[in-house]
Amino acid sequence: MRELRTLYPEIEPFDTGRLKVSPVHELYYEQCGNPEGKPVVFLHGGPGAGLVPDYRRFFDTSGPGAFRVVLFDQRGSGKSTPHASLEDNTTWHLVADIEQLREHLGIERWLVFGGSWGSTLALAYSETHPERVTGLVLRGIFLGRANETLWFYQGFYEDGDEARGARGARGASAIFPDGWEDFVRLVPEDERHDMIGAYYRLLTNEKASVRAEAAHAWSIWESSALKLIPDQKLIDEFSEPETAIALAR
C-alpha cells in the first residue's frame, strides 16, 4: 500500500525582514529553505488571514530540487502594519507589492503558489507580470467573481438561465444552515439583502466592541464553511481576535 504523503518537516526562516511599500503600509516577509534554490512566492488566503508556520511545510526545502520559499503577510494582515487597515488596500495594491518584494529580494523570476484568496491574487499577479512567473500552483481555487461572492456571503447566486426560472438559487447557506443562522444573527432583517454591506458597516463601526463581535461572527462563518467537514483547528485560527478583525475587514 502506498504511503500517504504529509507536509514536509518544520523549518525556520533563514531570513526575515520588513519592506515599506507605501507611505502607509509596511510588509513582513520571511525566507526559508535553500537560498540558492528555485524561488517560489507563497500567497496566503483571506484576504487578511496572514501566515502560519505550516505554510512553510508545503515545499521541499532540503532535496536536490529544493526551493527558496518567500512568504509574506499581505497589507493589513499578520505582522504587516498597520493591522487590519483598509486604506490603499486593494487587489492591485497587493499585486504591486508582490512585484516590489521580488525586486527587493533580487529575484528574476519565481513560481507563484496561492490558495483560496491567494489563488485569486496569484492569477491577478501572473496576468499582470507574466514575464516574472515560471509557473503557477493553485489550490482551493477562488476566482473572486460576483456570483462566487454572492454564493458564499449572500446565501444565493444569480443563475442567468431564466428559462429554468432558477434565478436566486441557494448558495452556501443551504449547505451550512446552522452556521448561516449565526452569521446573519447580527444583521437586522431589513439589511439582509446586502450582507456584505451590512457587515462593512458593523466592521467600521466607531465602537470597538461592535467591530470585534462582527469580526468574530464573520470569521467563524468563513472558516466553518471553507471545508465540507468543518476543521476546528482552522476555525480557532481564523477566530483569534487579531486574525478575525483583519480577515473580516
Buried (B, 14 or more C-beta within 10 A) or exposed (E): EEEEEEEBEEBEBBEEBEBEBBEBBBBBBBBBBBEEBBBBBBBBBBBBBBBBEEBBBBBBBBEEEBBBBBBBBBBBBBBBBEBBBEEEBEBEBBBBBBBBBBEBBEBEBBBBBBBBBBBBBBBBBBEBBEEBBEEBBBEEEBEBEEBBBBBBBBBBBEEEEEEEEEEEBEBBBEEBEEBBEEBBEBBEEEBEEEBEEBBBEBBEBEEEEBBBBBBBBBBBBBBBBBEEEBBEEBBEBBBEEEBBBBBBB
